[in-house]
Amino acid sequence: MPSPSVPEGQVNPTKAMSGPIRILIVDDLAVVRSGLKMCIRAFDDLEWVGEAVDGDEAVRLCRQIQPDVVLIDLEMPGLCSVATTRLIRYQFPQTQVVALSSFQGESMLQNMLDNGAIGCLLKNISSDDLAEAIRAAHRSARPEREAIEPTFSPRPNVPCRGLTCPWGWNCRPTND
C-alpha cells in the first residue's frame, strides 16, 4: 500500500526508518558509474543496488529492484533521460529521480523537473553534497498524482531526436 503524501519539506516517516536508501545509477559512461558507486559505498545509509547504461535498461531494472532513488545522466543513447524519467515516475511513483549533468543547460533541466525528476545536480558536486542530495530526494515524497502518464508506447533504443522528437518533448538542449 503506498504511503500517504507528505507535505513538501517534511520527512516521510515510513521512508526514514526503512534501512539504507537503495540507489540505481543510470549513465552510459562506465567511469562515471564506477565513481558514483564508490561515492555511494562510502556512506552507511546509502546502498548501490544496480546500474544501467541507458533508459530502457533503467526502466527494466526499476521494475526488478525497485530502488528508492535513481541517479540519471542527462545525455544518454537510446531512450532519452526525459522519457526515462517520465516512465519511471509513472510506473514507480515512490522512486525519486535525480538528474546529473556536466553542463548547465536550463531547458533540459527544466524538462527533467517537469517530467518528474525531484532535482538536478551538476556532476562536479562533492561526495558529501551528493549523499545529502540523495537523502533529501528520498525524504521528499512527491504526491503520486504528480506522475505524468506517458502518451506514447516507447520502443527499445529509440534515440531522442531533439526538435524532431516524435512525442514533441524537445528534451535535448538547444544552445542555452
OpenMM code with the backbone's topology and positions (N, CA, C; nanometers):
from openmm import Vec3, app, unit

residues = "MET PRO SER PRO SER VAL PRO GLU GLY GLN VAL ASN PRO THR LYS ALA MET SER GLY PRO ILE ARG ILE LEU ILE VAL ASP ASP LEU ALA VAL VAL ARG SER GLY LEU LYS MET CYS ILE ARG ALA PHE ASP ASP LEU GLU TRP VAL GLY GLU ALA VAL ASP GLY ASP GLU ALA VAL ARG LEU CYS ARG GLN ILE GLN PRO ASP VAL VAL LEU ILE ASP LEU GLU MET PRO GLY LEU CYS SER VAL ALA THR THR ARG LEU ILE ARG TYR GLN PHE PRO GLN THR GLN VAL VAL ALA LEU SER SER PHE GLN GLY GLU SER MET LEU GLN ASN MET LEU ASP ASN GLY ALA ILE GLY CYS LEU LEU LYS ASN ILE SER SER ASP ASP LEU ALA GLU ALA ILE ARG ALA ALA HIS ARG SER ALA ARG PRO GLU ARG GLU ALA ILE GLU PRO THR PHE SER PRO ARG PRO ASN VAL PRO CYS ARG GLY LEU THR CYS PRO TRP GLY TRP ASN CYS ARG PRO THR ASN ASP".split()
positions = [
    Vec3(0.0846, -0.1174, 0.0000),
    Vec3(0.0000, 0.0000, 0.0000),
    Vec3(0.0888, 0.1232, 0.0000),
    Vec3(0.0676, 0.2188, -0.0943),
    Vec3(0.1531, 0.3350, -0.0998),
    Vec3(0.1362, 0.4216, 0.0241),
    Vec3(0.2440, 0.4858, 0.0641),
    Vec3(0.2363, 0.5749, 0.1790),
    Vec3(0.1635, 0.7018, 0.1393),
    Vec3(0.0976, 0.7676, 0.2347),
    Vec3(0.0247, 0.8895, 0.2027),
    Vec3(0.1220, 0.9994, 0.1641),
    Vec3(0.0713, 1.0983, 0.0925),
    Vec3(0.1543, 1.2113, 0.0526),
    Vec3(0.2014, 1.2865, 0.1760),
    Vec3(0.3230, 1.3331, 0.1707),
    Vec3(0.3821, 1.4074, 0.2806),
    Vec3(0.4066, 1.5489, 0.2314),
    Vec3(0.3689, 1.6511, 0.3098),
    Vec3(0.3922, 1.7883, 0.2655),
    Vec3(0.5394, 1.8104, 0.2309),
    Vec3(0.5617, 1.8930, 0.1287),
    Vec3(0.6978, 1.9218, 0.0835),
    Vec3(0.7827, 1.9712, 0.1995),
    Vec3(0.9051, 1.9192, 0.2058),
    Vec3(0.9983, 1.9619, 0.3108),
    Vec3(0.9882, 1.8812, 0.4391),
    Vec3(0.8893, 1.7906, 0.4500),
    Vec3(0.8762, 1.7103, 0.5704),
    Vec3(0.9205, 1.5673, 0.5419),
    Vec3(0.9617, 1.4990, 0.6445),
    Vec3(1.0116, 1.3628, 0.6304),
    Vec3(0.8961, 1.2649, 0.6264),
    Vec3(0.9028, 1.1723, 0.5333),
    Vec3(0.8074, 1.0630, 0.5269),
    Vec3(0.8561, 0.9601, 0.6290),
    Vec3(0.7841, 0.9388, 0.7423),
    Vec3(0.8331, 0.8501, 0.8465),
    Vec3(0.8541, 0.7072, 0.8000),
    Vec3(0.7758, 0.6591, 0.7037),
    Vec3(0.7942, 0.5240, 0.6530),
    Vec3(0.9298, 0.5100, 0.5870),
    Vec3(0.9683, 0.6094, 0.5071),
    Vec3(1.0968, 0.6043, 0.4390),
    Vec3(1.2115, 0.6274, 0.5356),
    Vec3(1.1919, 0.7138, 0.6338),
    Vec3(1.3006, 0.7500, 0.7239),
    Vec3(1.3514, 0.6308, 0.8044),
    Vec3(1.2678, 0.5295, 0.8289),
    Vec3(1.3068, 0.4191, 0.9151),
    Vec3(1.3221, 0.2873, 0.8387),
    Vec3(1.3355, 0.2911, 0.7089),
    Vec3(1.3320, 0.1668, 0.6324),
    Vec3(1.4687, 0.1143, 0.5896),
    Vec3(1.5758, 0.1506, 0.6544),
    Vec3(1.7074, 0.0990, 0.6184),
    Vec3(1.7783, 0.1884, 0.5183),
    Vec3(1.8866, 0.1362, 0.4583),
    Vec3(1.9642, 0.2182, 0.3653),
    Vec3(1.8813, 0.2608, 0.2442),
    Vec3(1.9157, 0.3737, 0.1892),
    Vec3(1.8497, 0.4248, 0.0688),
    Vec3(1.9072, 0.3488, -0.0506),
    Vec3(1.8196, 0.2829, -0.1250),
    Vec3(1.8600, 0.1984, -0.2380),
    Vec3(1.8692, 0.2828, -0.3649),
    Vec3(1.9878, 0.2791, -0.4306),
    Vec3(2.0154, 0.3700, -0.5413),
    Vec3(2.0503, 0.2935, -0.6692),
    Vec3(1.9865, 0.3348, -0.7776),
    Vec3(2.0181, 0.2863, -0.9113),
    Vec3(2.0900, 0.3985, -0.9853),
    Vec3(2.2021, 0.3657, -1.0495),
    Vec3(2.2804, 0.4624, -1.1267),
    Vec3(2.2546, 0.4372, -1.2744),
    Vec3(2.2234, 0.5447, -1.3498),
    Vec3(2.1996, 0.5331, -1.4933),
    Vec3(2.2913, 0.6313, -1.5659),
    Vec3(2.3909, 0.5789, -1.6336),
    Vec3(2.4858, 0.6615, -1.7095),
    Vec3(2.5507, 0.5720, -1.8134),
    Vec3(2.5712, 0.6233, -1.9335),
    Vec3(2.6323, 0.5415, -2.0388),
    Vec3(2.7834, 0.5303, -2.0239),
    Vec3(2.8460, 0.6087, -1.9384),
    Vec3(2.9907, 0.6048, -1.9198),
    Vec3(3.0278, 0.5195, -1.7984),
    Vec3(3.1046, 0.4140, -1.8216),
    Vec3(3.1443, 0.3221, -1.7141),
    Vec3(3.2221, 0.3921, -1.6044),
    Vec3(3.3082, 0.4853, -1.6404),
    Vec3(3.3890, 0.5544, -1.5397),
    Vec3(3.3010, 0.6387, -1.4473),
    Vec3(3.1968, 0.6970, -1.4988),
    Vec3(3.1046, 0.7760, -1.4160),
    Vec3(3.0272, 0.6832, -1.3228),
    Vec3(2.9782, 0.5720, -1.3766),
    Vec3(2.9060, 0.4759, -1.2921),
    Vec3(2.9959, 0.4254, -1.1797),
    Vec3(3.1216, 0.3942, -1.2112),
    Vec3(3.2156, 0.3457, -1.1098),
    Vec3(3.2408, 0.4500, -1.0020),
    Vec3(3.2592, 0.5744, -1.0437),
    Vec3(3.2826, 0.6820, -0.9475),
    Vec3(3.1632, 0.7050, -0.8566),
    Vec3(3.0445, 0.7040, -0.9128),
    Vec3(2.9238, 0.7217, -0.8318),
    Vec3(2.9056, 0.6043, -0.7353),
    Vec3(2.9342, 0.4849, -0.7835),
    Vec3(2.9223, 0.3660, -0.6994),
    Vec3(3.0178, 0.3765, -0.5791),
    Vec3(3.1420, 0.4175, -0.6030),
    Vec3(3.2387, 0.4331, -0.4933),
    Vec3(3.1911, 0.5394, -0.3947),
    Vec3(3.1372, 0.6465, -0.4462),
    Vec3(3.0857, 0.7535, -0.3598),
    Vec3(2.9731, 0.7001, -0.2714),
    Vec3(2.8792, 0.6305, -0.3311),
    Vec3(2.7639, 0.5775, -0.2569),
    Vec3(2.8093, 0.4791, -0.1496),
    Vec3(2.9043, 0.3933, -0.1822),
    Vec3(2.9514, 0.2922, -0.0876),
    Vec3(3.0257, 0.3522, 0.0318),
    Vec3(3.0650, 0.4786, 0.0230),
    Vec3(3.1351, 0.5444, 0.1333),
    Vec3(3.0404, 0.5847, 0.2466),
    Vec3(2.9102, 0.5726, 0.2250),
    Vec3(2.8113, 0.6157, 0.3242),
    Vec3(2.7271, 0.4954, 0.3688),
    Vec3(2.7190, 0.4746, 0.4993),
    Vec3(2.6472, 0.3594, 0.5540),
    Vec3(2.4971, 0.3615, 0.5261),
    Vec3(2.4404, 0.4802, 0.5089),
    Vec3(2.2957, 0.4894, 0.4887),
    Vec3(2.2552, 0.4855, 0.3412),
    Vec3(2.3529, 0.4670, 0.2513),
    Vec3(2.3245, 0.4577, 0.1084),
    Vec3(2.3666, 0.3198, 0.0586),
    Vec3(2.2890, 0.2645, -0.0340),
    Vec3(2.3197, 0.1321, -0.0865),
    Vec3(2.3051, 0.1317, -0.2387),
    Vec3(2.4138, 0.0977, -0.3083),
    Vec3(2.4096, 0.0809, -0.4532),
    Vec3(2.3416, -0.0522, -0.4814),
    Vec3(2.2351, -0.0491, -0.5648),
    Vec3(2.1621, -0.1730, -0.5937),
    Vec3(2.1665, -0.2111, -0.7411),
    Vec3(2.2209, -0.1234, -0.8253),
    Vec3(2.2290, -0.1572, -0.9668),
    Vec3(2.2715, -0.0400, -1.0512),
    Vec3(2.2999, -0.0719, -1.1787),
    Vec3(2.3380, 0.0323, -1.2727),
    Vec3(2.2871, -0.0037, -1.4105),
    Vec3(2.2588, 0.0994, -1.4885),
    Vec3(2.2089, 0.0830, -1.6251),
    Vec3(2.2865, 0.1761, -1.7171),
    Vec3(2.2995, 0.1343, -1.8418),
    Vec3(2.3726, 0.2155, -1.9388),
    Vec3(2.2810, 0.3004, -2.0259),
    Vec3(2.1498, 0.2754, -2.0200),
    Vec3(2.0565, 0.3561, -2.0986),
    Vec3(1.9182, 0.3543, -2.0327),
    Vec3(1.8275, 0.4316, -2.0897),
    Vec3(1.6948, 0.4456, -2.0322),
    Vec3(1.6119, 0.3185, -2.0334),
    Vec3(1.6219, 0.2419, -2.1415),
    Vec3(1.5455, 0.1169, -2.1494),
    Vec3(1.5853, 0.0222, -2.0374),
    Vec3(1.7158, 0.0082, -2.0160),
    Vec3(1.7643, -0.0797, -1.9094),
    Vec3(1.7246, -0.0249, -1.7723),
    Vec3(1.7246, 0.1064, -1.7567),
    Vec3(1.6868, 0.1684, -1.6289),
    Vec3(1.5432, 0.1345, -1.5919),
    Vec3(1.4523, 0.1429, -1.6871),
    Vec3(1.3120, 0.1120, -1.6598),
    Vec3(1.2971, -0.0363, -1.6226),
    Vec3(1.3664, -0.1238, -1.6962),
    Vec3(1.3615, -0.2673, -1.6640),
    Vec3(1.4150, -0.2947, -1.5231),
    Vec3(1.5272, -0.2309, -1.4891),
    Vec3(1.5851, -0.2532, -1.3558),
    Vec3(1.4974, -0.1957, -1.2449),
    Vec3(1.4327, -0.0846, -1.2706),
    Vec3(1.3411, -0.0297, -1.1686),
    Vec3(1.2319, -0.1305, -1.1367),
    Vec3(1.1837, -0.1968, -1.2379),
    Vec3(1.0796, -0.2984, -1.2177),
    Vec3(1.1341, -0.4140, -1.1332),
    Vec3(1.2582, -0.4526, -1.1559),
    Vec3(1.3165, -0.5674, -1.0863),
    Vec3(1.3622, -0.5352, -0.9446),
    Vec3(1.4313, -0.4223, -0.9261),
    Vec3(1.4948, -0.3967, -0.7962),
    Vec3(1.4273, -0.2887, -0.7134),
    Vec3(1.3349, -0.2142, -0.7719),
    Vec3(1.2584, -0.1109, -0.7019),
    Vec3(1.3458, -0.0205, -0.6140),
    Vec3(1.4342, 0.0571, -0.6767),
    Vec3(1.5199, 0.1463, -0.5985),
    Vec3(1.4398, 0.2603, -0.5363),
    Vec3(1.4977, 0.3211, -0.4334),
    Vec3(1.4360, 0.4399, -0.3731),
    Vec3(1.4670, 0.5637, -0.4554),
    Vec3(1.5911, 0.5709, -0.5066),
    Vec3(1.6376, 0.6876, -0.5814),
    Vec3(1.7121, 0.6408, -0.7058),
    Vec3(1.6868, 0.7075, -0.8168),
    Vec3(1.7597, 0.6832, -0.9410),
    Vec3(1.8417, 0.8075, -0.9719),
    Vec3(1.9730, 0.7885, -0.9917),
    Vec3(2.0603, 0.8965, -1.0393),
    Vec3(2.0742, 0.8750, -1.1890),
    Vec3(2.0323, 0.9726, -1.2689),
    Vec3(2.0287, 0.9535, -1.4144),
    Vec3(2.1035, 1.0653, -1.4865),
    Vec3(2.1864, 1.0262, -1.5806),
    Vec3(2.2597, 1.1200, -1.6655),
    Vec3(2.1621, 1.1869, -1.7624),
    Vec3(2.1880, 1.3124, -1.7946),
    Vec3(2.1011, 1.3825, -1.8894),
    Vec3(2.1251, 1.3403, -2.0336),
    Vec3(2.2447, 1.3023, -2.0665),
    Vec3(2.2796, 1.2682, -2.2051),
    Vec3(2.3130, 1.1209, -2.2170),
    Vec3(2.2205, 1.0442, -2.2738),
    Vec3(2.2430, 0.9002, -2.2896),
    Vec3(2.1955, 0.8562, -2.4270),
    Vec3(2.2512, 0.7456, -2.4769),
    Vec3(2.1991, 0.6896, -2.6015),
    Vec3(2.0655, 0.6209, -2.5749),
    Vec3(1.9926, 0.5933, -2.6805),
    Vec3(1.8650, 0.5240, -2.6651),
    Vec3(1.7569, 0.6163, -2.6127),
    Vec3(1.6675, 0.5610, -2.5353),
    Vec3(1.5576, 0.6368, -2.4785),
    Vec3(1.6140, 0.7522, -2.3966),
    Vec3(1.5763, 0.8744, -2.4270),
    Vec3(1.6369, 0.9910, -2.3621),
    Vec3(1.6010, 0.9983, -2.2135),
    Vec3(1.6765, 1.0787, -2.1399),
    Vec3(1.6598, 1.0876, -1.9951),
    Vec3(1.5234, 1.1435, -1.9548),
    Vec3(1.4670, 1.2343, -2.0350),
    Vec3(1.3354, 1.2902, -2.0016),
    Vec3(1.2289, 1.1807, -2.0123),
    Vec3(1.2304, 1.1054, -2.1221),
    Vec3(1.1329, 0.9972, -2.1390),
    Vec3(1.1529, 0.8896, -2.0322),
    Vec3(1.2783, 0.8588, -2.0015),
    Vec3(1.3079, 0.7586, -1.8986),
    Vec3(1.2537, 0.8040, -1.7637),
    Vec3(1.2776, 0.9292, -1.7295),
    Vec3(1.2290, 0.9838, -1.6023),
    Vec3(1.0773, 0.9776, -1.5961),
    Vec3(1.0135, 1.0170, -1.7040),
    Vec3(0.8675, 1.0164, -1.7073),
    Vec3(0.8127, 0.8746, -1.6887),
    Vec3(0.8743, 0.7765, -1.7541),
    Vec3(0.8301, 0.6378, -1.7393),
    Vec3(0.8529, 0.5864, -1.5970),
    Vec3(0.9695, 0.6142, -1.5420),
    Vec3(0.9993, 0.5677, -1.4054),
    Vec3(0.9018, 0.6288, -1.3063),
    Vec3(0.8797, 0.7585, -1.3140),
    Vec3(0.7907, 0.8245, -1.2170),
    Vec3(0.6465, 0.7777, -1.2328),
    Vec3(0.6068, 0.7440, -1.3537),
    Vec3(0.4702, 0.6969, -1.3739),
    Vec3(0.4539, 0.5526, -1.3257),
    Vec3(0.5475, 0.4669, -1.3621),
    Vec3(0.5354, 0.3255, -1.3269),
    Vec3(0.5733, 0.2962, -1.1821),
    Vec3(0.6627, 0.3777, -1.1254),
    Vec3(0.7132, 0.3548, -0.9895),
    Vec3(0.7104, 0.4873, -0.9129),
    Vec3(0.5931, 0.5367, -0.8765),
    Vec3(0.5811, 0.6721, -0.8202),
    Vec3(0.6544, 0.6934, -0.6887),
    Vec3(0.6888, 0.5882, -0.6172),
    Vec3(0.7630, 0.6058, -0.4922),
    Vec3(0.9139, 0.6196, -0.5173),
    Vec3(0.9591, 0.5938, -0.6389),
    Vec3(1.1003, 0.6089, -0.6736),
    Vec3(1.1260, 0.7533, -0.7150),
    Vec3(1.2243, 0.8140, -0.6523),
    Vec3(1.2618, 0.9513, -0.6869),
    Vec3(1.3723, 0.9491, -0.7915),
    Vec3(1.3730, 1.0469, -0.8796),
    Vec3(1.4738, 1.0576, -0.9850),
    Vec3(1.5498, 1.1878, -0.9666),
    Vec3(1.6836, 1.1764, -0.9651),
    Vec3(1.7713, 1.2934, -0.9580),
    Vec3(1.8570, 1.2925, -1.0835),
    Vec3(1.8518, 1.4007, -1.1591),
    Vec3(1.9291, 1.4115, -1.2828),
    Vec3(2.0690, 1.4629, -1.2523),
    Vec3(2.1662, 1.4090, -1.3261),
    Vec3(2.3047, 1.4522, -1.3148),
    Vec3(2.3506, 1.5025, -1.4510),
    Vec3(2.4196, 1.6167, -1.4506),
    Vec3(2.4636, 1.6743, -1.5766),
    Vec3(2.6027, 1.7346, -1.5633),
    Vec3(2.6746, 1.7371, -1.6734),
    Vec3(2.8054, 1.8024, -1.6732),
    Vec3(2.7953, 1.9415, -1.7345),
    Vec3(2.6751, 1.9839, -1.7703),
    Vec3(2.6552, 2.1190, -1.8238),
    Vec3(2.5346, 2.1828, -1.7578),
    Vec3(2.5201, 2.3136, -1.7761),
    Vec3(2.4153, 2.3877, -1.7066),
    Vec3(2.3014, 2.4310, -1.7986),
    Vec3(2.2637, 2.3508, -1.8944),
    Vec3(2.1554, 2.3870, -1.9853),
    Vec3(2.0211, 2.3946, -1.9149),
    Vec3(1.9611, 2.5107, -1.9157),
    Vec3(1.8355, 2.5328, -1.8428),
    Vec3(1.7167, 2.4561, -1.9019),
    Vec3(1.7049, 2.4484, -2.0339),
    Vec3(1.5852, 2.3867, -2.0917),
    Vec3(1.5776, 2.2377, -2.0609),
    Vec3(1.6882, 2.1670, -2.0694),
    Vec3(1.6887, 2.0229, -2.0403),
    Vec3(1.6585, 1.9989, -1.8925),
    Vec3(1.7210, 2.0767, -1.8054),
    Vec3(1.6974, 2.0606, -1.6619),
    Vec3(1.5508, 2.0860, -1.6292),
    Vec3(1.4929, 2.1898, -1.6879),
    Vec3(1.3517, 2.2196, -1.6626),
    Vec3(1.2631, 2.1076, -1.7144),
    Vec3(1.2968, 2.0508, -1.8305),
    Vec3(1.2193, 1.9373, -1.8826),
    Vec3(1.2254, 1.8188, -1.7876),
    Vec3(1.3410, 1.7955, -1.7281),
    Vec3(1.3528, 1.6857, -1.6322),
    Vec3(1.2609, 1.7098, -1.5126),
    Vec3(1.2630, 1.8307, -1.4587),
    Vec3(1.1767, 1.8627, -1.3446),
    Vec3(1.0294, 1.8542, -1.3836),
    Vec3(0.9960, 1.9039, -1.5016),
    Vec3(0.8572, 1.8998, -1.5479),
    Vec3(0.8072, 1.7569, -1.5684),
    Vec3(0.8981, 1.6635, -1.5913),
    Vec3(0.8590, 1.5254, -1.6190),
    Vec3(0.8858, 1.4307, -1.5040),
    Vec3(0.9053, 1.4853, -1.3838),
    Vec3(0.9073, 1.4014, -1.2656),
    Vec3(1.0344, 1.3956, -1.1843),
    Vec3(1.1457, 1.4499, -1.2344),
    Vec3(1.2681, 1.4495, -1.1529),
    Vec3(1.2469, 1.5379, -1.0311),
    Vec3(1.3001, 1.4955, -0.9195),
    Vec3(1.2860, 1.5746, -0.7972),
    Vec3(1.3989, 1.6764, -0.7844),
    Vec3(1.5074, 1.6562, -0.8620),
    Vec3(1.6183, 1.7502, -0.8575),
    Vec3(1.7161, 1.7266, -0.9704),
    Vec3(1.8001, 1.8254, -0.9945),
    Vec3(1.9041, 1.8186, -1.0967),
    Vec3(2.0335, 1.8708, -1.0363),
    Vec3(2.1423, 1.7953, -1.0556),
    Vec3(2.2713, 1.8306, -0.9976),
    Vec3(2.3792, 1.8311, -1.1048),
    Vec3(2.4801, 1.9147, -1.0854),
    Vec3(2.5966, 1.9102, -1.1727),
    Vec3(2.6878, 1.7975, -1.1265),
    Vec3(2.7569, 1.7341, -1.2197),
    Vec3(2.8423, 1.6204, -1.1872),
    Vec3(2.9673, 1.6592, -1.1096),
    Vec3(2.9967, 1.7869, -1.0982),
    Vec3(3.1142, 1.8270, -1.0202),
    Vec3(3.0817, 1.8443, -0.8718),
    Vec3(2.9679, 1.7933, -0.8287),
    Vec3(2.9252, 1.8014, -0.6891),
    Vec3(3.0184, 1.7158, -0.6018),
    Vec3(3.0383, 1.7570, -0.4780),
    Vec3(3.1222, 1.6784, -0.3860),
    Vec3(3.0470, 1.5526, -0.3419),
    Vec3(3.1210, 1.4545, -0.2931),
    Vec3(3.0598, 1.3297, -0.2449),
    Vec3(2.9617, 1.3570, -0.1317),
    Vec3(3.0013, 1.4440, -0.0384),
    Vec3(2.9125, 1.4748, 0.0740),
    Vec3(2.7842, 1.5428, 0.0270),
    Vec3(2.7971, 1.6357, -0.0677),
    Vec3(2.6787, 1.7048, -0.1191),
    Vec3(2.5893, 1.6103, -0.1991),
    Vec3(2.6503, 1.5183, -0.2739),
    Vec3(2.5710, 1.4196, -0.3477),
    Vec3(2.4940, 1.3306, -0.2504),
    Vec3(2.5611, 1.2838, -0.1458),
    Vec3(2.4939, 1.1994, -0.0463),
    Vec3(2.3777, 1.2742, 0.0181),
    Vec3(2.3983, 1.4000, 0.0496),
    Vec3(2.2899, 1.4786, 0.1102),
    Vec3(2.1758, 1.5008, 0.0111),
    Vec3(2.2078, 1.5204, -0.1148),
    Vec3(2.1034, 1.5368, -0.2170),
    Vec3(2.0221, 1.4085, -0.2323),
    Vec3(2.0878, 1.2938, -0.2254),
    Vec3(2.0173, 1.1648, -0.2321),
    Vec3(1.9251, 1.1499, -0.1111),
    Vec3(1.9755, 1.1843, 0.0058),
    Vec3(1.8918, 1.1759, 0.1276),
    Vec3(1.7716, 1.2689, 0.1170),
    Vec3(1.7943, 1.3900, 0.0684),
    Vec3(1.6846, 1.4867, 0.0551),
    Vec3(1.5807, 1.4367, -0.0455),
    Vec3(1.6271, 1.3801, -0.1560),
    Vec3(1.5337, 1.3258, -0.2551),
    Vec3(1.4516, 1.2129, -0.1940),
    Vec3(1.5154, 1.1300, -0.1165),
    Vec3(1.4461, 1.0168, -0.0538),
    Vec3(1.3423, 1.0636, 0.0484),
    Vec3(1.3730, 1.1677, 0.1219),
    Vec3(1.2791, 1.2201, 0.2231),
    Vec3(1.1589, 1.2892, 0.1605),
    Vec3(1.1781, 1.3473, 0.0456),
    Vec3(1.0709, 1.4252, -0.0181),
    Vec3(0.9787, 1.3322, -0.0935),
    Vec3(0.8592, 1.3190, -0.0456),
    Vec3(0.7617, 1.2318, -0.1111),
    Vec3(0.6722, 1.3169, -0.2000),
    Vec3(0.6975, 1.3125, -0.3285),
    Vec3(0.6100, 1.3841, -0.4209),
    Vec3(0.4774, 1.3090, -0.4263),
    Vec3(0.3675, 1.3822, -0.4284),
    Vec3(0.2379, 1.3131, -0.4392),
    Vec3(0.2331, 1.2268, -0.5639),
    Vec3(0.1772, 1.1077, -0.5520),
    Vec3(0.1705, 1.0163, -0.6651),
    Vec3(0.0932, 1.0749, -0.7814),
    Vec3(-0.0022, 1.1610, -0.7545),
    Vec3(-0.0819, 1.2174, -0.8630),
    Vec3(0.0009, 1.3064, -0.9552),
    Vec3(0.1226, 1.3441, -0.9131),
    Vec3(0.2077, 1.4259, -0.9987),
    Vec3(0.2739, 1.3437, -1.1080),
    Vec3(0.2705, 1.2122, -1.0964),
    Vec3(0.3304, 1.1294, -1.2010),
    Vec3(0.2531, 1.1527, -1.3308),
    Vec3(0.3262, 1.1741, -1.4385),
    Vec3(0.2656, 1.2092, -1.5662),
    Vec3(0.2525, 1.0842, -1.6520),
    Vec3(0.1316, 1.0550, -1.6949),
    Vec3(0.1120, 0.9357, -1.7770),
    Vec3(0.1820, 0.9527, -1.9106),
    Vec3(0.2637, 0.8554, -1.9491),
    Vec3(0.3274, 0.8630, -2.0806),
    Vec3(0.2211, 0.8589, -2.1900),
    Vec3(0.2412, 0.9353, -2.2947),
    Vec3(0.1436, 0.9411, -2.4030),
    Vec3(0.1989, 0.8731, -2.5276),
    Vec3(0.2815, 0.7712, -2.5097),
    Vec3(0.3434, 0.7019, -2.6206),
    Vec3(0.3728, 0.5590, -2.5796),
    Vec3(0.4052, 0.4775, -2.6746),
    Vec3(0.4497, 0.3415, -2.6480),
    Vec3(0.5979, 0.3369, -2.6827),
    Vec3(0.6856, 0.3467, -2.5821),
    Vec3(0.8285, 0.3532, -2.6133),
    Vec3(0.8783, 0.2235, -2.6760),
    Vec3(0.9631, 0.2385, -2.7723),
    Vec3(1.0277, 0.1237, -2.8346),
    Vec3(1.1713, 0.1193, -2.7835),
    Vec3(1.2290, 0.0004, -2.7673),
    Vec3(1.3671, -0.0078, -2.7208),
    Vec3(1.4604, 0.0692, -2.8133),
    Vec3(1.5558, 0.1376, -2.7533),
    Vec3(1.6613, 0.2079, -2.8250),
    Vec3(1.6111, 0.3129, -2.9232),
    Vec3(1.5028, 0.3825, -2.8882),
    Vec3(1.4571, 0.4937, -2.9700),
    Vec3(1.5378, 0.6157, -2.9274),
    Vec3(1.6251, 0.6647, -3.0140),
    Vec3(1.7064, 0.7798, -2.9737),
    Vec3(1.6226, 0.9069, -2.9703),
    Vec3(1.6586, 0.9951, -2.8804),
    Vec3(1.5937, 1.1253, -2.8780),
    Vec3(1.6359, 1.1993, -3.0038),
    Vec3(1.5418, 1.2646, -3.0663),
    Vec3(1.5733, 1.3364, -3.1899),
    Vec3(1.5568, 1.4866, -3.1727),
    Vec3(1.5715, 1.5351, -3.0501),
    Vec3(1.5682, 1.6795, -3.0268),
    Vec3(1.4408, 1.7436, -3.0766),
    Vec3(1.4534, 1.8408, -3.1625),
    Vec3(1.3376, 1.9155, -3.2105),
    Vec3(1.2444, 1.8321, -3.2974),
    Vec3(1.2904, 1.7169, -3.3452),
    Vec3(1.2034, 1.6298, -3.4243),
    Vec3(1.1525, 1.5123, -3.3414),
    Vec3(1.1493, 1.5285, -3.2095),
    Vec3(1.1027, 1.4248, -3.1182),
    Vec3(0.9614, 1.3814, -3.1579),
    Vec3(0.9391, 1.2503, -3.1723),
    Vec3(0.8060, 1.2039, -3.2120),
    Vec3(0.6983, 1.2343, -3.1088),
    Vec3(0.7389, 1.2608, -2.9845),
    Vec3(0.6410, 1.2912, -2.8806),
    Vec3(0.6332, 1.4402, -2.8524),
    Vec3(0.7128, 1.5203, -2.9221),
    Vec3(0.7078, 1.6648, -2.9055),
    Vec3(0.7659, 1.7152, -2.7753),
    Vec3(0.8526, 1.6372, -2.7110),
    Vec3(0.9059, 1.6789, -2.5827),
    Vec3(1.0243, 1.7722, -2.5949),
    Vec3(1.0957, 1.7675, -2.7067),
    Vec3(1.2117, 1.8553, -2.7288),
    Vec3(1.3048, 1.8571, -2.6089),
    Vec3(1.3443, 1.7406, -2.5634),
    Vec3(1.4194, 1.7323, -2.4386),
    Vec3(1.5691, 1.7509, -2.4540),
    Vec3(1.6230, 1.7454, -2.5731),
    Vec3(1.7657, 1.7705, -2.5906),
    Vec3(1.7898, 1.9205, -2.5859),
    Vec3(1.8972, 1.9614, -2.5203),
    Vec3(1.9234, 2.1049, -2.5109),
    Vec3(1.9533, 2.1650, -2.6473),
    Vec3(1.9139, 2.2897, -2.6614),
    Vec3(1.9475, 2.3620, -2.7840),
    Vec3(2.0803, 2.4330, -2.7578),
    Vec3(2.0788, 2.5568, -2.7373),
    Vec3(2.2022, 2.6300, -2.7048),
    Vec3(2.1760, 2.7296, -2.5938),
    Vec3(2.1415, 2.6803, -2.4726),
    Vec3(2.1176, 2.7785, -2.3665),
    Vec3(2.2437, 2.8239, -2.3039),
] * unit.nanometer
topology = app.Topology()
chain = topology.addChain("A")
for resn in residues:
    res = topology.addResidue(resn, chain)
    for name in ("N", "CA", "C"):
        topology.addAtom(name, app.Element.getBySymbol(name[0]), res)
